Amino acid sequence: MNIRILLVDDFPLVREGFAIALEADPGLTVVGQAEDGESALRLARELAPDVVMLDLRMPGMGGITLLERLRTEAPHTKPLVVTATEKVQPLLDAVAAGAAGYLTKRVSALELRNAVITIHGGGSVISPHLAGHLLKSYSHAARGEFCSVRPLLGDREHEVLRLVARGHTDKEIAETLYISPRTVQNHLTRVREKTGLRRRPELTRWAMEHALT
């Protein structure tokens, strides 16, 4: 067995520590490292790793957006989130975006290696103290009960929607986020698909109701 891993974290020392912990198992090999989402996506396409281990908080393209892009641009790669946050919403966002595993940085070296092996084999891994929150949320949804969790949007979709709610035009949003107006429109298309809303005033009201402004 040789599982090829791409590490994605904006702190070099964290990546080095993960690499040492992982390669203590001769069946695990770190084939690349990236400090942001854009570099990670490029390396995922070039190196075709078996597992991408990523943080959620990174400069530029955030972890949720990276997960969504990996699902379409590197579909054979299994994403494993390893992050410092222990809040419920990022966990739900990550699972919805395609994460095969979600661990906090409290994880031990052995647990980390086992998680990589598990998701490579087709399984799923979630930090035990967070798993209960996930089960509770999906249990409510399965019974058709109201859930306080907002519809799951990517990081950039949140940013675009927040600026829409503040009255910015597509051109102004593009300039603020350093992206093209067409990219803004693409993000808004996905937001409309996920929320079921079409008109800009409806999106603004939804953003205000969900505290995105």
N, C-alpha and C positions, 0 to 999 in steps of 0.2 A: 504494500500500500504506500502510495506517495501522494499526499494531498497538498496541492499547490495553493498558497495563500497570498492575497494582496492585503497589506495593512494600510488603513487610511485614518490618520489622526494628525492634527496640526501641530502637535508637540513631538519633536524628534526623540526626546528621551522616553516618552511613552511608547512610541513605535519600537525603539530599541529594546525596551523591557519586554514588550509583547513578543518580539522576535526571539529573544533569548528563551522565554518561557515556552513558546511553541516548539522551537527546534530542539528542545530537550528530548522530544520524541523523534526518533529517526524517520518516522513515517510522515512527518510534517515539514514542509519546506516553504519559507517565505520567499516568493519570487519577485516581489516588488513592494515599494512603499510610496505613499502619496500624502501630501499635506493638505489637500483640498479636494472638493468634489470634482472639479473639472479635470484635474490630473488623474484622479482615480478612475473616472469614466474612460479616459484615453487609455490608461494602462490596462483596464479590464478588457477593452476591445483588443489591445495588442497582445496581452499575455494570456488571455483566456484562463484565469485562475479558477480553481474549483470553489474556493471560498473567498469572499471579500469581507474583511473584518473592519467595521467602520464606526466612527464616533458620529453623533448627531449634530453636535455644535462645531461647525467649521466655517472659515471665511468663504465668501462667495456662495457657491452652491451648497446648501445645507444637506444634512444626512437624509432627510425625508425625500427631497427632490432627487438625490442620488439613487435612493432605493427605487423610486419610480422609473428613473432612466435605465437602471440596470435591468429591470424587469423586461424592458422592451429591447434594449441594445446589447445586453449580455445575459440572455435568458437561461443559459446553462449554469451560471454562477449562483452559488448559494450565499446570500447576504447574512452576516452575523453582526448585530449591533452590540457594541461594548461602550457604554457611555457612563458619565458621572451622575446624570440625572436619575432620580428615583420617583419622579412624578408619573401619574397614571396616563395623562394625555399623550406624552411622547411615545409611550409604549403602544397605545392604541393606534396612533398615527403610523408608527413603524410597521406594525403588523399589517395594517390596511395597505401600506405601500409595498409590501412584499418581503419583509424581513422573515427569515427562517428561524432566527434566534434573537434573543434580547437579554443581555446580561449587564449588570452594573460593574463598575470598576472595583468593587469590593471582591470580585471573583478571585479565586486562587489560581495558581498556574495549572494545577491538575484539572480543575473544573473548566478552565479555558480550553485546554487540549481536548478534554472529553466532549466539550460542546462542539468544537470544530469537527471532530470525528462523527458525532451524532448527526449534525445537519448535512454533512457530506453524504451520509448514508440514507438521507431522506427523512430524517426525524426533525423534531423541533425542540428548542430549548428556551426556557424563560426563567429568569431568576425567581426562586420559589416565593419570596416575599412580595413579588409583583404579580405572580400568576393568578392569585385570588381575585385581584382587581379586574383582570382580563375576563375571567370566567363570569364574574358578577355582571360586567357590562354586557357581554354577549347573551347572558341568561335573560336579562331585561329585554334585550332586543328580540330574542327568540319568542318571548311571550307577548310581544307587541306593546310593551310598556314604554312610557316616555323615558328617554335617556338624556341626561344633561350633557352628554358628550356631543360636541358640535360635529357636523359632517366633516369627514376627514379630507383636509386640503393639504397640499404640499407647502413647504416653506415659502417658495416664491409666489404661489397662489395666494397665501395669506397676505404677503406684502402688497401684491397688486390690488387685492380686494380692499385692503385698508386704505390705500391711496385713492381708489375709486370712491370710497365712502367719504373721503375728505374733499371730494369735488374735483380731483385732478383729471385732466384729459389723458387719452392714451399717449399722446406725444409727451406730456409732462411726466407721466409715469415712466416712460421709456428713458427720459433724460435723468430722472432721479435714480433709477435702478441700473443705469448704464446698459440697457438692452434695447433692441429695436422695437418700433411700434408693432410690427408683425408678431414679435414674441409676446408682447403684452396682450395682443388679441388672442393668441393661442392659449395663454394662461386663462384669460377670461372665458374662453370657450369651455375649458375644462371645469372652471368654477361653476359655470351655468349648468353643465352636465351633472355635476355632483350635488348642487343645491336644488336643481329643478327650477331655477329662477331665470328669467330672460331679460327683463328690463333693468336698466341701471338703478332707478329708484328702489326697486325691489332688492337688489344686491346691497345697496346702501343701508336699507332698513335691516336686512339680515345681519350685516356686519355689526351694526350698532347693538342688535339684540344679543349677539354672541361676543360682545366686548372686544371686537377687533380694531376699533377706532382709537 
